[in-house]
């Protein structure tokens, strides 16, 4: 797979020389207006990126280094792999938000027997991931074109459960507000196995920080906050059961260190970065379906 992966993506970079020019070293390979986004695929000297339009321009949603396709380009993607410190042997995983397919592809490679449900609302994103990021769905992976919340409700009706749920519906400056409420997180919690884990990619700094933190705490109780100085993102890690101890986190980091090295994930350094400190204004209330000014607050950050 990786030989085809590298050959195809290197070819894309070469083809980019005939694409729409952005600058001397950047070329647009593809641009389309979907129902939800303006999507651009842009080639740069060392990477190919999927971009979504936002209020003040465009943001990279997913990037890949064609010569090192396993290597995770973005810090937040590497940070999301900290979920394996809490769920070291997941058998059933749900990924909300596809982008270029970095997270589900890595998990399918790392955990051979895992079953993965990817939920992506935009068919155009899936097609772009397949065409420009060599995203493939192995037998045990299925992509569902659906709103995440609708999928969650139906999954509950069908009795599905997951050891790990990754919430990555973040597009640079926006998370759909119906995916940030206590009611949605309660649905996520009910989809988890008794010791299941949820990892959410979100904002490290914004006016929403306290509200979002209060919402996760109202549903899951104590959770891990994972932040790095090098990233504008934070990853929230919560469980259906008790949080693991530092000894357990370090043991899982040792177990995963070698396997994650090709992905450029410094997993051994992550346990000490996971904090349970209440570092927000505790007067902030949880977001609910009736009280969810989430995107208003995001825009004011």
C-alpha positions in Angstrom: 0.0 0.0 0.0 2.7 2.5 1.0 4.7 2.0 -2.3 1.5 3.0 -4.2 0.9 5.7 -1.7 4.3 7.3 -2.2 4.3 7.0 -5.9 0.8 8.5 -6.3 1.5 11.4 -4.0 4.9 12.2 -5.6 3.1 12.2 -8.9 0.6 14.7 -7.5 3.3 17.1 -6.5 4.8 16.8 -10.0 1.4 17.4 -11.6 1.0 20.4 -9.4 3.4 22.2 -11.7 0.6 22.5 -14.2 -2.1 23.4 -11.6 -3.5 26.8 -10.7 -0.7 29.0 -9.3 -0.9 30.4 -5.8 2.8 31.3 -5.5 6.0 30.0 -6.9 6.1 27.1 -4.6 2.4 26.4 -4.1 -0.1 25.0 -6.6 -3.8 24.3 -6.5 -4.5 20.8 -7.7 -8.2 20.8 -7.1 -10.9 23.2 -5.9 -14.6 22.7 -5.4 -17.6 24.1 -3.6 -19.4 21.3 -1.7 -22.6 21.6 0.3 -20.5 22.5 3.4 -17.1 23.8 2.4 -15.0 25.3 -0.3 -12.4 22.6 -0.5 -8.9 23.1 -2.0 -6.1 20.6 -2.5 -2.8 22.4 -2.5 0.7 21.1 -3.3 3.7 22.6 -1.5 7.4 21.6 -1.8 7.2 18.9 0.9 3.5 18.3 1.4 0.0 18.1 -0.1 -2.8 19.8 1.9 -6.5 19.8 2.1 -7.8 23.2 2.9 -11.3 24.5 3.9 -12.4 28.1 3.5 -12.9 30.0 6.7 -14.0 33.6 7.6 -10.5 35.1 7.0 -9.1 32.9 4.3 -8.4 29.2 4.3 -7.1 26.7 6.8 -5.2 23.5 6.3 -7.5 20.6 7.4 -5.1 17.8 6.6 -1.6 17.5 5.2 0.6 14.7 4.1 4.3 14.4 3.3 4.4 12.3 0.1 7.9 11.0 0.8 7.0 10.0 4.4 3.3 9.3 4.3 3.1 7.8 7.7 4.7 10.8 9.4 2.0 13.0 10.9 2.4 16.6 9.8 0.3 18.3 12.4 0.9 18.4 16.2 -2.8 18.0 17.0 -2.9 14.7 15.0 0.0 13.4 17.0 -1.6 14.6 20.1 -4.8 12.7 19.3 -2.8 9.5 19.4 -2.4 10.1 23.2 -5.8 8.3 23.3 -3.8 5.0 23.1 -2.4 5.8 26.5 -5.9 5.4 27.9 -7.2 2.8 25.4 -4.1 0.8 24.5 -5.9 -2.1 22.7 -9.1 -0.7 21.1 -11.2 -3.2 19.2 -13.9 -0.8 18.0 -13.3 2.8 17.1 -15.4 5.7 15.9 -13.8 8.6 14.2 -15.9 11.8 13.7 -14.4 13.8 10.8 -12.3 12.4 8.1 -10.1 15.2 6.6 -7.4 13.4 4.6 -7.9 10.2 6.6 -4.7 10.4 8.7 -6.2 9.2 12.0 -8.3 6.2 10.8 -5.5 5.1 8.4 -2.9 5.1 11.2 -5.2 3.2 13.6 -6.0 0.6 10.9 -2.3 0.0 10.5 -1.4 0.0 14.2 -4.2 -2.2 15.5 -4.7 -5.0 12.9 -8.0 -6.3 14.2 -9.7 -3.0 15.0 -13.1 -2.2 13.6 -13.4 1.5 12.5 -16.5 3.6 11.8 -15.6 6.9 10.2 -18.4 9.5 10.2 -18.0 12.4 7.7 -20.9 14.7 6.7 -19.3 15.8 3.4 -19.1 13.3 0.5 -16.7 15.7 -1.3 -14.2 15.4 1.6 -14.3 11.6 1.3 -13.8 11.8 -2.5 -10.9 14.2 -2.1 -9.2 12.0 0.5 -9.4 9.1 -1.8 -8.1 10.9 -4.8 -5.4 13.1 -3.3 -4.4 11.4 -0.1 -4.7 7.7 -1.2 -7.2 7.1 1.5 -8.4 3.5 1.4 -11.0 1.6 3.4 -9.8 -1.8 4.5 -12.4 -4.5 5.1 -12.9 -3.6 8.7 -13.3 0.1 8.1 -16.5 1.8 7.0 -17.1 5.4 6.0 -20.6 6.8 6.9 -21.7 10.0 5.1 -23.8 11.4 7.8 -24.0 14.1 10.5 -22.2 12.8 13.6 -25.0 13.4 15.9 -27.5 11.6 13.6 -25.0 8.7 13.4 -24.7 8.6 17.2 -28.4 8.4 17.8 -28.8 5.6 15.3 -25.8 3.8 16.7 -27.3 3.9 20.1 -30.6 2.5 18.7 -28.6 -0.4 17.1 -26.7 -1.1 20.3 -23.3 -0.3 19.0 -20.4 0.4 21.4 -16.9 1.6 21.0 -13.7 1.4 23.0 -12.5 4.6 21.6 -14.2 7.6 20.0 -12.2 10.4 18.3 -14.0 13.7 17.8 -12.1 15.6 15.1 -14.9 17.8 13.6 -12.6 20.8 13.9 -12.0 23.0 10.9 -9.6 25.7 12.0 -12.0 28.2 13.5 -15.2 26.2 13.8 -16.8 23.2 15.6 -20.5 22.6 14.9 -22.2 23.7 18.1 -24.6 20.7 18.2 -21.4 18.6 18.7 -20.4 20.6 21.8 -23.4 20.2 24.0 -23.9 18.1 27.1 -26.7 16.2 25.3 -24.3 15.2 22.5 -21.5 14.2 24.9 -24.0 12.1 26.9 -24.8 10.2 23.7 -21.0 9.8 23.1 -20.7 8.5 26.7 -23.5 5.9 26.2 -21.7 4.7 23.0 -18.6 3.9 25.0 -17.8 0.6 26.5 -17.6 0.6 30.4 -13.9 1.6 30.1 -14.2 3.4 26.8 -12.3 6.6 26.0 -13.2 9.8 24.1 -10.5 12.1 22.6 -11.7 15.5 21.3 -9.6 17.9 19.3 -10.5 21.4 20.2 -9.3 24.9 21.0 -6.4 25.6 23.4 -7.4 29.3 23.9 -10.8 30.9 23.2 -13.7 32.5 25.0 -15.3 29.0 24.8 -12.6 27.3 26.8 -14.4 27.4 30.2 -17.8 26.5 28.8 -16.4 23.6 26.9 -14.5 22.4 29.9 -17.5 22.7 32.1 -19.5 20.7 29.6 -17.1 17.8 29.5 -16.8 17.8 33.3 -20.6 17.7 33.6 -20.8 14.5 31.6 -17.5 12.7 32.3 -16.3 14.1 35.6 -12.6 14.5 35.8 -10.8 14.4 32.5 -7.3 14.9 31.1 -6.4 18.2 29.4 -3.5 17.8 26.9 -1.9 20.9 25.7 1.5 21.7 24.1 3.2 25.1 23.7 3.8 24.3 20.1 0.1 23.9 19.3 -3.0 26.1 19.3 -5.1 23.0 19.9 -5.9 21.0 23.0 -7.0 17.4 23.2 -9.6 16.5 25.9 -9.3 12.9 27.0 -12.2 11.5 29.1 -13.3 8.0 30.0 -16.4 6.1 31.1 -14.4 4.7 34.0 -11.6 6.0 36.3 -8.7 7.8 34.7 -5.5 5.7 34.5 -2.7 6.4 36.9 0.6 7.9 35.8 2.2 4.5 36.1 -0.4 3.0 33.7 0.1 5.9 31.3 3.9 5.4 31.3 3.5 1.7 30.8 1.2 2.2 27.8 3.6 4.8 26.4 6.5 2.3 26.6 4.3 -0.3 24.9 3.5 2.0 22.0 6.7 3.9 21.6 8.3 1.8 18.9 5.2 1.3 16.8 4.4 5.1 16.8 7.9 6.2 15.9 7.3 6.0 12.1 4.3 8.4 12.7 6.6 10.9 14.4 4.5 10.6 17.6 6.7 11.2 20.7 4.3 9.2 22.9 6.9 8.8 25.7 6.7 12.5 26.5 2.9 12.7 26.6 2.0 11.2 30.1 3.5 14.1 32.0 1.6 16.5 29.8 -1.8 15.2 30.7 -3.3 17.4 33.4 -6.5 17.2 35.5 -6.1 20.8 36.8 -9.2 22.9 36.7 -7.7 25.7 34.7 -10.8 27.5 33.7 -13.4 29.9 35.3 -15.5 27.6 37.3 -18.5 29.9 37.1 -18.9 29.0 33.4 -21.9 26.8 32.8 -22.2 23.7 30.6 -23.4 24.1 27.0 -26.7 22.4 26.3 -29.0 22.2 23.3 -31.0 25.0 24.8 -27.9 27.0 25.8 -25.2 26.7 23.2 -23.7 30.0 22.1 -20.7 28.0 21.1 -19.9 29.5 17.7 -20.6 33.0 18.9 -18.0 32.6 21.6 -15.6 31.0 19.1 -15.8 34.0 16.8 -14.9 36.3 19.7 -11.8 34.5 20.8 
